[in-house]
Structure formats: C-alpha cells, structure tokens
Amino acid sequence: MRADHVQRVAVLGAGVMGHGIAQVAAVAGYNVTVRDIAQEFLAKAEEGVRGSLGKLVERGRLSPEEMKATLGRIRFTVDLDEAVRDAQLVVEAIPEKMSIKHSVWKEVASKAPKDSILASNTSSLSITEIAEVI
C-alpha cells in the first residue's frame, strides 16, 4: 500500500490523541473508524470531536456543512475486526504499556489487510519492540 492511496484509516484508542488523530484525518477527507474497548470511551471521543469541530466552525475555519461531512466520515466501534478489516492505514494510540500494545498488534496483524500501513503514536516505547509481534 502506498501512502497516497490511503482512503480508509483505523485509529485504535479513542483518548485525546486517538480522537484528535481521527478528527484530523476526517477533516482531510479520509474515512475513519475509531476503536476502543468500551462504548463510554467512544462516546467521550465523539463528544470531543464534535466540540473541537464546533470551535472550528465558530472561528470560521470550518463551515457547518464541512463539520457535518467530517462527522459523517467518522465511525466509532468497540469491534477491532470492524475497525481494521478494510483499513489501509492503522494508527495505534493506546496506553503506553508494551503488553497491551503487543496484544493489540498481534490481533491487528491477523485482521487487517496484509498491505496496510501500520503506525504507532507511541512517545516513549521502542517501535522495534512493538513491531516484533507482527
């Protein structure tokens, strides 16, 4: 998969970084699926995206129509398979614990298309160590 062919993005983790990544991707025109382990985290993420986009509308940086279109490009799910099965780019933004990252990446590797681009938003862990399970 070439980066310039990406249309569908999966973001794993709906926290501040995850839903921020999803929002930026959706504003840029990508179809995004955000996945987290609990519906309550997804609801909070959706609220965060709506609030952030609303502020962009208030500042005149986004039209109400663009906000609606952006929201229409974002799906929220607790189902990892649903999130990654057609993703061309998978961005992981989950807690900075290697055991959790290994568990998620093992599962992603078995469910995502083989030519997907896999990325991590880690700030402190070794990418090489994360990737050893893929």
N, C-alpha and C positions, 0 to 999 in steps of 0.2 A: 504494500500500500504506500502510495506517495502522499505526502502531507497535503499537496494541493488538490488531491482527490477526495479529501475527507468531507463528508456531509453529515454523518451521524456520530455524536460524541456521547460517551457514558462517563459520568462523574460519580465516583464511588466515595461516599461521605457527604453528608448534607450540612456539615458545620459551616462556620463562617467562611473558611477558604473554599470548601466544596461548592456551596451555593453561589459564592462570588465567581468562581470559575465558570459555573453553569450559566450564570447571567451574562458574563462577557461573551461566552461562546454563542448564546442565543441572540444577543444583540447583533453579533457579527453575521447572523444568518444560519448558523448550524442548528440542526435538530438535536436536542439534548435530553438524555434520560439521567435523572439523579437517583441514585440508590443509597439507601441507608437501612439500618437494621430494625428501625421502629417507625411506625407511622407518625408518632409525635415529633420525631426529629425532622421528618419530611414536611409536616405542617408548619413547623417553625421556619424551615428553609423557604418554603413558598411564601410565607408572610414576609420574610426578609427580602426576598427578590421583589415582591410587589412593592414593598416600602421603598426600596432603593430605586426601582424604576419610576415610582411615583415622584420621587425627589428630582429625578432627571426631567420628568415632564414639567414639574413646577419651575425648573430653571431654564426651560426652553431648549434643552439639549436632546429631547426625545418628544415626539408627538404622541398624543393619546393613541392614535392608530398604530404607531410603531410599538408602543408599550403592549397593546393588545396582541399584535403579531408576535412579539418576543415571547410573551407568556404562552402563546399557542405553540411555540416551538419547544417548550419545556414540559417533560413528563416527570412524575415522581413515583417511585416504586420501592417496595421492600424486596422485590424478587430480583436476585442477581442475574439469573438467566435472562429475564426480560430486558434488563439494563444493557447487557453486553452482547447478546446474541447477534445483533446486526451492527454493532458499534465498529466504526473504522478507527476511532481514537478512544482509548480508555485512559482516563486520568484518575489516579488514586489520591484521595485526600482524607485518609482515615487516621486515627490516632497513631502517634509515633511510638509504637511498640512492635518490635520485629516479629514477634509471634503472631500478632494479629495480621500484619502485612503479609507474612508468609501464607497464612491460612487463606486470606482473600485472594492473593495472586495465584495460588495453586488452583483454586476454583475458577478464577477468571481464565486461566490458561486452558482449562478444559471446556469452557463455554463460549469464549469469544472467537470470532473468525481468526484463522491462523495468520492472516496477513494484517491484523490490526496493529496499530501503533500503540504501544503500552508506555505510559508515563506515570511518574510519581511526583507528588507535591512535597515530598519529604524535605525537611530542612536540616535534619541532624543525623539521619541514618545513612549507611552506605548503600548506594544504588546497586553496587555489585552484589552485596549480601542479600538485598531484597530480591534481585533477579535470579539468584541461584536456584530458586524453587520453580522457575518457569522452564 
